[in-house]
Amino acid sequence: MNSIHTLHILNKMPEHPRSTDCQRALQPGDALLLIESAVLAIATSNKKHKTGVPVFALAPDVAARGLDCSAGAVTLVDFPAMVDLTALAQKVICW
């Protein structure tokens, strides 16, 4: 993966206002990393994510919630890959 303009790390449930704010802030060249309760967005819908913005989810959080990511819209990452994503980003915003 090339460099990421802004990595948005979201830990809020899909219904939380900050989740909506995060979705609105996504721009081309950004990436979205779902962690903690934010991984529940995988179960509800992936159509909320802007086209062209890669979406990642922290695998241990997905597994802890018993979610299935086989649809392919989300790339699962482990903790070392999460660190790699932050290193690729010019800017990191935690929501």
Stockholm file with secondary structure:
# STOCKHOLM 1.0

chainA/1-95         MNSIHTLHILNKMPEHPRSTDCQRALQPGDALLLIESAVLAIATSNKKHKTGVPVFALAPDVAARGLDCSAGAVTLVDFPAMVDLTALAQKVICW
#=GR chainA/1-95 SS CCCEEEEEEECSCTTSHHHHHHHHHCCTTCEEEECGGGGGHHHHCSTTSCTTSCEEEEHHHHHHTTCCCTTSSSEEECHHHHHHHHHHEEEEEEC
#=GC SS_cons        CCCEEEEEEECSCTTSHHHHHHHHHCCTTCEEEECGGGGGHHHHCSTTSCTTSCEEEEHHHHHHTTCCCTTSSSEEECHHHHHHHHHHEEEEEEC
//
